[in-house]
Amino acid sequence: MAAILCATRGGEASIRAQMQAITLAKERQARLWFLYVADVNFMDHIGGAVVVDVATELEHLGEFLLLLAQERARKAGVQADILIKRGHFRQALVEAAREVEAGLIVLGRPGKEGSLTPPEYLAKLAHRITQETGIETLIV
C-alpha cells in the first residue's frame, strides 16, 4: 500500500490537512508521513552563516510542529512518521514523496483572504506535482 505524505507548516490549514491525512491513512490502512520543509529561499540576499542558522532554527520549529502532528495521529490510532527537508518547497516535497513511496500528497489550503499562499498557486502546484510524479495531490 502506498504511503500518504502530508506537508505541514503550522496553522489552521495544516491542522485540517493533518486531520484529513490521518482519516485517509486510517481508511486506507496506509503508512502516514508528515513533512516539514525548511525553505530559506527568502533569504537569498543574506550571508551564508546567517542562512544556515535560520535554516537550523526552522528545522527545530518544524520538528516541534511534526511531533504535534504525530501526536494527533497517535490519538486517532494511526502511526505516523516525520520527515524534515531543507530547500525549495516543491523540490523537497517531490523528493520526499518519492523517498517514502507516496501514493497521495495532502496539502492544506490557507483559509484567510490575503494569505501568503493564494489558492491559485496551490492549485497550480498540486497539478504540477501530479504531472511530474504521477502522485495524486489533494488540497484540503
Backbone as CSV, one residue per row, in Angstrom:
resi,resn,N_x,N_y,N_z,CA_x,CA_y,CA_z,C_x,C_y,C_z
1,MET,0.852,-1.187,0.000,0.000,0.000,0.000,0.885,1.234,0.000
2,ALA,0.574,2.182,-0.878,1.334,3.415,-0.990,1.118,4.285,0.250
3,ALA,2.120,5.044,0.581,2.062,5.917,1.750,1.316,7.209,1.434
4,ILE,0.925,7.902,2.491,0.330,9.227,2.382,1.333,10.206,2.972
5,LEU,1.619,11.261,2.223,2.551,12.302,2.654,1.768,13.581,2.866
6,CYS,1.850,14.135,4.068,1.128,15.360,4.400,2.141,16.449,4.734
7,ALA,2.195,17.460,3.881,3.083,18.597,4.140,2.437,19.481,5.191
8,THR,3.261,19.995,6.091,2.717,20.828,7.158,3.674,21.972,7.451
9,ARG,3.103,23.108,7.846,3.931,24.260,8.210,3.400,24.967,9.439
10,GLY,2.351,24.412,10.025,1.752,25.028,11.205,0.516,25.811,10.806
11,GLY,-0.311,26.131,11.760,-1.513,26.904,11.481,-2.729,26.029,11.232
12,GLU,-3.875,26.706,11.094,-5.151,26.006,10.943,-5.217,25.144,9.687
13,ALA,-4.701,25.665,8.579,-4.741,24.897,7.329,-3.952,23.605,7.469
14,SER,-2.833,23.671,8.141,-2.025,22.467,8.344,-2.737,21.457,9.228
15,ILE,-3.391,21.939,10.252,-4.108,21.023,11.150,-5.249,20.342,10.400
16,ARG,-5.991,21.111,9.574,-7.065,20.499,8.772,-6.488,19.440,7.835
17,ALA,-5.374,19.761,7.200,-4.736,18.800,6.283,-4.271,17.565,7.045
18,GLN,-3.685,17.772,8.212,-3.222,16.639,9.027,-4.378,15.728,9.397
19,MET,-5.481,16.317,9.827,-6.625,15.507,10.244,-7.207,14.725,9.060
20,GLN,-7.248,15.353,7.888,-7.727,14.644,6.702,-6.776,13.516,6.339
21,ALA,-5.471,13.785,6.417,-4.471,12.749,6.114,-4.578,11.587,7.101
22,ILE,-4.822,11.901,8.360,-4.990,10.862,9.381,-6.211,10.001,9.048
23,THR,-7.315,10.650,8.703,-8.532,9.921,8.336,-8.290,9.021,7.132
24,LEU,-7.637,9.563,6.113,-7.364,8.776,4.911,-6.419,7.618,5.199
25,ALA,-5.411,7.853,6.027,-4.475,6.776,6.376,-5.201,5.655,7.108
26,LYS,-6.104,6.034,7.973,-6.876,5.044,8.718,-7.777,4.249,7.768
27,GLU,-8.500,4.956,6.890,-9.406,4.299,5.942,-8.660,3.367,4.989
28,ARG,-7.507,3.815,4.520,-6.756,3.067,3.513,-5.712,2.131,4.117
29,GLN,-5.603,2.170,5.433,-4.565,1.399,6.135,-3.197,1.671,5.504
30,ALA,-2.937,2.953,5.295,-1.695,3.378,4.648,-0.728,3.950,5.673
31,ARG,0.519,3.864,5.353,1.545,4.481,6.182,1.441,5.991,6.010
32,LEU,1.544,6.737,7.098,1.395,8.185,7.068,2.719,8.856,7.409
33,TRP,3.053,9.850,6.606,4.252,10.654,6.820,3.850,12.116,6.893
34,PHE,4.389,12.840,7.874,4.239,14.283,7.945,5.576,14.894,7.547
35,LEU,5.510,15.908,6.692,6.703,16.549,6.153,6.726,18.027,6.499
36,TYR,7.890,18.503,6.877,8.135,19.942,7.061,9.336,20.301,6.205
37,VAL,9.215,21.391,5.446,10.324,21.846,4.610,10.823,23.182,5.145
38,ALA,12.093,23.212,5.535,12.747,24.450,5.959,13.245,25.142,4.697
39,ASP,12.450,26.090,4.215,12.737,26.788,2.962,13.185,28.203,3.298
40,VAL,14.460,28.467,3.108,15.016,29.787,3.436,15.349,30.588,2.182
41,ASN,14.694,30.277,1.099,14.971,30.979,-0.149,14.659,32.470,-0.077
42,PHE,13.811,32.868,0.855,13.510,34.283,1.028,14.734,35.063,1.523
43,MET,15.770,34.343,1.938,16.977,34.974,2.479,18.145,34.923,1.491
44,ASP,17.865,34.799,0.211,18.917,34.653,-0.794,19.938,35.783,-0.788
45,HIS,19.566,36.947,-0.324,20.463,38.103,-0.342,21.286,38.263,0.940
46,ILE,21.175,37.330,1.859,21.853,37.417,3.157,23.013,36.431,3.204
47,GLY,24.022,36.734,4.015,25.220,35.902,4.129,24.929,34.469,4.543
48,GLY,25.782,33.562,4.089,25.621,32.124,4.277,25.480,31.661,5.709
49,ALA,26.283,32.194,6.623,26.243,31.731,8.019,24.890,32.029,8.649
50,VAL,24.336,33.187,8.351,23.032,33.561,8.903,21.952,32.632,8.345
51,VAL,22.028,32.346,7.054,21.048,31.466,6.424,21.082,30.081,7.060
52,VAL,22.280,29.566,7.310,22.410,28.252,7.949,21.788,28.283,9.334
53,ASP,22.031,29.360,10.101,21.443,29.476,11.439,19.913,29.512,11.374
54,VAL,19.372,30.294,10.457,17.919,30.393,10.326,17.344,29.050,9.880
55,ALA,17.989,28.395,8.930,17.514,27.089,8.461,17.492,26.086,9.611
56,THR,18.517,26.110,10.442,18.567,25.204,11.587,17.424,25.492,12.557
57,GLU,17.162,26.771,12.814,16.060,27.136,13.708,14.716,26.732,13.114
58,LEU,14.556,26.906,11.802,13.322,26.473,11.146,13.146,24.962,11.253
59,GLU,14.244,24.235,11.147,14.163,22.778,11.297,13.714,22.400,12.700
60,HIS,14.195,23.122,13.710,13.753,22.849,15.087,12.260,23.143,15.241
61,LEU,11.813,24.259,14.671,10.394,24.582,14.695,9.604,23.496,13.971
62,GLY,10.102,23.086,12.808,9.447,22.033,12.035,9.331,20.744,12.810
63,GLU,10.389,20.383,13.507,10.342,19.147,14.300,9.253,19.229,15.364
64,PHE,9.144,20.375,16.019,8.109,20.562,17.030,6.714,20.420,16.406
65,LEU,6.488,21.082,15.264,5.191,21.000,14.587,4.881,19.576,14.148
66,LEU,5.894,18.868,13.681,5.695,17.483,13.241,5.391,16.561,14.412
67,LEU,6.028,16.800,15.537,5.738,15.981,16.721,4.298,16.186,17.185
68,LEU,3.797,17.424,17.074,2.387,17.676,17.399,1.473,16.909,16.442
69,ALA,1.806,16.937,15.152,1.014,16.201,14.157,1.062,14.704,14.431
70,GLN,2.232,14.219,14.767,2.414,12.798,15.071,1.553,12.399,16.274
71,GLU,1.470,13.290,17.257,0.647,13.017,18.436,-0.839,13.010,18.072
72,ARG,-1.261,13.913,17.174,-2.658,13.889,16.708,-2.977,12.543,16.065
73,ALA,-2.060,12.073,15.255,-2.267,10.783,14.581,-2.333,9.655,15.603
74,ARG,-1.424,9.672,16.561,-1.403,8.624,17.583,-2.726,8.567,18.332
75,LYS,-3.252,9.740,18.692,-4.523,9.791,19.409,-5.676,9.248,18.566
76,ALA,-5.532,9.307,17.256,-6.563,8.782,16.350,-6.316,7.316,16.001
77,GLY,-5.267,6.747,16.570,-4.979,5.338,16.321,-4.180,5.074,15.059
78,VAL,-3.466,6.104,14.580,-2.670,5.972,13.361,-1.204,6.240,13.687
79,GLN,-0.345,5.341,13.233,1.085,5.566,13.409,1.562,6.469,12.279
80,ALA,2.315,7.496,12.631,2.830,8.425,11.627,4.319,8.639,11.849
81,ASP,5.014,8.799,10.740,6.439,9.112,10.780,6.623,10.562,10.371
82,ILE,7.775,11.114,10.708,8.040,12.507,10.374,9.300,12.615,9.528
83,LEU,9.326,13.670,8.722,10.444,13.897,7.817,10.648,15.404,7.678
84,ILE,11.899,15.845,7.811,12.252,17.246,7.645,13.213,17.353,6.474
85,LYS,12.910,18.286,5.579,13.772,18.546,4.425,14.162,20.012,4.434
86,ARG,15.257,20.313,3.762,15.716,21.688,3.610,15.806,21.983,2.119
87,GLY,15.304,23.145,1.706,15.406,23.539,0.306,14.133,24.160,-0.210
88,HIS,14.023,24.255,-1.549,12.819,24.777,-2.198,11.669,23.835,-1.890
89,PHE,10.518,24.402,-1.533,9.397,23.587,-1.094,8.998,22.528,-2.115
90,ARG,8.728,22.933,-3.348,8.247,21.976,-4.355,9.250,20.857,-4.587
91,GLN,10.511,21.204,-4.707,11.541,20.190,-4.951,11.657,19.238,-3.763
92,ALA,11.631,19.791,-2.560,11.729,18.951,-1.362,10.505,18.058,-1.213
93,LEU,9.332,18.583,-1.566,8.101,17.799,-1.484,8.136,16.620,-2.455
94,VAL,8.554,16.878,-3.673,8.656,15.811,-4.676,9.683,14.771,-4.244
95,GLU,10.822,15.225,-3.756,11.871,14.310,-3.281,11.345,13.429,-2.146
96,ALA,10.659,14.055,-1.192,10.112,13.303,-0.061,9.047,12.315,-0.521
97,ALA,8.191,12.728,-1.442,7.130,11.840,-1.937,7.727,10.598,-2.584
98,ARG,8.773,10.790,-3.335,9.434,9.641,-3.968,10.139,8.781,-2.914
99,GLU,10.762,9.432,-1.959,11.505,8.722,-0.908,10.604,7.806,-0.086
100,VAL,9.397,8.282,0.250,8.501,7.478,1.094,7.524,6.649,0.262
101,GLU,7.670,6.718,-1.071,6.806,5.986,-1.998,5.336,6.351,-1.777
102,ALA,5.082,7.661,-1.782,3.730,8.166,-1.548,2.820,7.877,-2.733
103,GLY,1.593,7.540,-2.417,0.556,7.398,-3.426,-0.393,8.579,-3.373
104,LEU,-0.252,9.393,-2.314,-1.097,10.566,-2.128,-0.307,11.620,-1.362
105,ILE,-0.415,12.857,-1.828,0.164,14.007,-1.124,-1.000,14.875,-0.667
106,VAL,-0.981,15.278,0.596,-2.028,16.131,1.148,-1.429,17.484,1.498
107,LEU,-2.056,18.545,0.968,-1.636,19.915,1.239,-2.801,20.679,1.853
108,GLY,-2.503,21.586,2.767,-3.547,22.414,3.370,-3.691,23.726,2.626
109,ARG,-4.934,24.161,2.448,-5.205,25.449,1.803,-5.499,26.473,2.898
110,PRO,-4.665,27.521,2.988,-4.952,28.564,3.971,-6.339,29.148,3.727
111,GLY,-7.078,29.379,4.796,-8.452,29.829,4.660,-8.639,31.326,4.663
112,LYS,-7.641,32.078,5.035,-7.805,33.523,5.170,-7.537,34.239,3.852
113,GLU,-8.380,35.220,3.584,-8.197,36.084,2.411,-6.860,36.808,2.560
114,GLY,-6.139,36.954,1.474,-4.862,37.656,1.521,-3.731,36.804,2.055
115,SER,-3.907,35.513,2.051,-2.871,34.602,2.537,-1.611,34.727,1.688
116,LEU,-0.488,34.397,2.278,0.770,34.408,1.530,0.798,33.332,0.454
117,THR,-0.062,32.328,0.597,-0.155,31.256,-0.394,-1.543,31.297,-1.020
118,PRO,-1.684,31.993,-2.160,-3.009,32.081,-2.792,-3.492,30.716,-3.274
119,PRO,-4.805,30.494,-3.258,-5.365,29.208,-3.713,-4.958,28.851,-5.142
120,GLU,-4.832,29.854,-6.004,-4.439,29.590,-7.395,-3.046,28.971,-7.456
121,TYR,-2.139,29.502,-6.630,-0.778,28.964,-6.598,-0.809,27.506,-6.146
122,LEU,-1.595,27.228,-5.105,-1.678,25.869,-4.576,-2.246,24.912,-5.622
123,ALA,-3.265,25.347,-6.353,-3.858,24.504,-7.390,-2.835,24.203,-8.487
124,LYS,-2.075,25.216,-8.902,-1.043,25.009,-9.917,0.055,24.089,-9.401
125,LEU,0.430,24.283,-8.143,1.453,23.436,-7.525,0.998,21.982,-7.501
126,ALA,-0.222,21.746,-7.060,-0.757,20.380,-6.990,-0.790,19.744,-8.370
127,HIS,-1.243,20.496,-9.358,-1.310,19.983,-10.725,0.088,19.645,-11.243
128,ARG,1.022,20.534,-11.003,2.403,20.320,-11.471,3.035,19.094,-10.817
129,ILE,2.811,18.942,-9.525,3.367,17.790,-8.802,2.770,16.492,-9.339
130,THR,1.457,16.476,-9.538,0.800,15.279,-10.067,1.316,14.951,-11.459
131,GLN,1.474,15.954,-12.306,2.002,15.725,-13.650,3.430,15.198,-13.599
132,GLU,4.240,15.778,-12.728,5.663,15.408,-12.649,5.878,14.027,-12.051
133,THR,5.061,13.662,-11.077,5.316,12.431,-10.322,4.299,11.324,-10.557
134,GLY,3.115,11.689,-11.027,2.032,10.719,-11.135,1.359,10.444,-9.804
135,ILE,1.701,11.220,-8.793,1.130,11.047,-7.450,-0.046,11.990,-7.277
136,GLU,-1.181,11.433,-6.867,-2.366,12.265,-6.605,-2.029,13.289,-5.529
137,THR,-2.457,14.531,-5.746,-2.219,15.596,-4.768,-3.555,16.202,-4.396
138,LEU,-3.868,16.155,-3.109,-5.150,16.616,-2.586,-4.938,17.900,-1.796
139,ILE,-5.747,18.905,-2.098,-5.714,20.157,-1.333,-6.914,20.146,-0.395
140,VAL,-6.652,20.297,0.896,-7.710,20.262,1.917,-7.990,21.679,2.391
